[in-house]
């Protein structure tokens, strides 16, 4: 991307400008590998791929962000966890390529996800989807933007259908009355981008299976919140980040008006 999208004035503007520039540099580097030949290896006992592009983007993000803010902590999918982050008030939470499987297969639904988390909550966030030419950004005290324009969740239509992204095996576990209203959205390989689709009104909600990670969620969580949506556990408890354990249980996300029905319909997914 030749030029950055200028963020709005905010207490967190300087940090947002920093992560915006770093995310664009990392994403443009990853885009240079996209649909070309590159190395791929497997981690987590062969369950998760990591590409040469993931690692190159991670190096750019870490160098730029910690180079500018050496007193901040660091949490990234592609860096061994350093528990010193737990003693830092401010931590960068990063996924260099969210949607690596899509990236490897040549699909364009992947993005760079960067959040600044302060005292457990995201305060500045950027999602950059370079193959789509899209930049999402937000601060805790500002608007959610997509390519510089304000975005908002879709208005709830009381008698209308709901576009909900979820795994096919979860549909049958929803409350029957709710299920009749739902149009299932096909799989979106990047969880962060899926949440951004709620933020800009393309879909109404999503159910997230267990074991998502801080780096999948933190940036999109803030963008969704500033667009009028909510991401939380099925018990309606908001998420907290930069904890010793960085995985989460089943989650629901939707606009504020649509969330209660989504969570109620999902009650059979796990015991409360």
N, C-alpha and C positions, 0 to 999 in steps of 0.2 A: 504494500500500500504506500503510495508516494507521499502522502501527508496524513498527519494524525487528525483525529476529530477533537476539537477543543472542548474540554469539560467545562461545566458551569462552575462558578465560584462556590467554594465550600471550605470548611475547616480542613478537609482532607484533600484539597485541590492539588497540593504539591505531590502528595503520595499518589494520587490518581494519575497525574501527568507522568510520573515515573513509571508506574506499572503499565500504563497505556503504551508508552514508547517501547518498553521492554517486550510487551506482548506482541506488538506489531513486528518488532525485529525478529523475535523468535518464530512467529507465525510465517513471516515471509521466508525465513530460512527453511522451515519445514516444507513450505510450498515448493521450494526448489527440488525437493526429493520426490514430490507427489507424482504418482503415475510413472515413476522411473524405477530403475533397479537399485535396490539398497538392501543392506543387511538387516535381518530380523532374527532375534533370539527369543527364547521363552524363559519366563521367570515364574516364581510361585509354583514350583513343581510342575511346570509345563502348562499351567492354566492361563497365563497372561502373556501376550506378545509384547515385546518392546523393539522398536525399530531404531535404526541409525538416526532417523529424523527426530525421534523422541529425545534421544540423548543430546543431539546438537542443540535442539531448542532449549532443553534443560540447562545446558552450559551457558547459553546466552542469558537466560533469565536469572540464573544464580549470580553470574558475573555482574550483570547490570544492577540488579536489585540490592544484593548484599554489598556490592561496591559502593553504592550510594547510601545505604543504610546499614552499616556494619553492626550496629547495636540491635537490629531486629533479628528475630528468630527465623527459621526456615523449615518448611515442611513441603516435600514434593514427592510425587509418586515415583520419580526416577532417582531419588537420592536416599541413601541409607538414613534411617531416622536417627536424629541426634536429640537426645532427651533434654539437652540444654534449652531447647525451645520452650519447655514448660516453665522456665523461670523468666521468660521475656514477656513483657506486656503486649508487644506488637510482633506479629509473626506473618511472614509471607506464606500463603498456602497456594500451591501451584500444581497444575497438571499441564505439562508441556504440550501434550496432544491428548485431549479427551475425545475418545472415539478412535483409538489406535487401530482396532480391527477394520473399521471403515476406511481409515487412511491406507492401510496395507492393501485393501481390496480395490482401491481406486474410487471409493464413494466420497462425495464432498461433504458429508455431514460429520465434520470433526472441528474442533476448535482448541485454541489455547485458553486456558482458564487461570486467571491470577486474581487472588484476593489479598487484601491486607486485613488481618484479623487483629483486633485490639480488645484485650480483656475478654476473649472468648467469642466476640461478635465481629462479623465482617463490617468494615467501615468504608472501604473503597474496593471496587471490583471492575474487572474487564473480562469479557469473552470476545475473542477475535476468531472469526471463521474465515480464513483467507481464501479458501476455494469458493466461497459464496460472496466474498466482498462485504462482510458484515462485521461491525464492531458494536458491541453492547457495553454500556458502562453505567456506573452509579456510584454515589457516595451515600453515607448514612443520612446526611442532611440535604440531599439534592434529589433531582429527578432521575428516573431511569431513561436512558437514551439509546437509540439504535441509529447508527450513522448520523448522529447529531440531532435527531428528532425525538421528541418525547414519546414514550410508549406507555400503554396501559393495558391491563387485562380486559378480556371481552366481557361486556355486560351480560348478566344472567337473564336468560329468557325463561320465565316460569313454565311455559308449556313446550319449550323447544327441546331438541336433542342436545346432548352433551358430547363433545369430542374429548375422549379420555385416552391417554397413552398408557398402556399396561401390557404386561406379558399375557399371552393368550391363555395360559393355564390359570390365571387369576380371575378371568371373566366369570367363570361358573361359581366362584366363591362370593360374588357380590350379592347383595340383597336383591331378590327378583324384581321388585318394583323399580329399583334404581337401574338395574341391568337393562330394562326395556327402553330407558331413555338414552342409553349410551351407544355411541358410535365409536368402536375401537379404532384408535389411530395406529397404523402399522409401526413396527419397531423403529425407534430413533436411536441409532447406535451411540450417540454422545448424550449422556445424562445431563450434562450442563446445558447443552443446546436444547434438549427437550424442555427443561425448565424455562429457558429463554423464549420458547415458543408459547408458553403460557403467558409470560410477561408481555409479549407483543400481540396477544390476542388471537393467535392462530389456532390454539387449542384451549380447552377449558380446564384440564387438570391431568394429573398423572398419579399412578401408584408406583412407588419405588420399592423394589425387593430389598431384602436384608443384605447387609455387607457393602453398601456404598460407603465411600470414604470422604473425609473432609475435603480432599482436593477435587472430588467430583462435584461438590455441593456449594462450597463457601461463596464463590463469586456469584454463581447463579442465584443463590439464596437471597443475597442483597439486591440484585437486579430485579428479581421477582417481587420482593417486598416493596421496593420503591415504585413498582408499577401497579401496586394494589393487590398483590397476591400474598400467599402464605405457604411456607414449607414447614412441616412439623411431623412429629411422630403420630401414630394412629391414636395415641392418648392425648393429642393436642398440645403436647409439651414442645416448645420451641427448641431448636437445635443449639448446641454450644460447641465451639470448635477449640482446637489446640488442647485437647485433653490427652491423658496417657493413651487411651484407646481411641483410635480415629475412625472406627467403623460405626455404622448406625443400623438400627432395626428397620422394619417396614416404615415407610414414610408416605405421606400424602401431600400433594401440592395442588393448589387451585386459587382462583380469585377468592377474596374473603366471603362474598355471598354464596359461592358454590362449595366452599370447603366443608361446612357441616354435613351436608348430604353425602359427600364423597367419603368422609371419615365414618359416618354411620353405616353406609353401605359396605364398608371394608372391615366391619367388626369381626368377621370370621377368619381373617387372615392370620391373626395371632391373638393369644389370650391377653386380656388387660389385667 
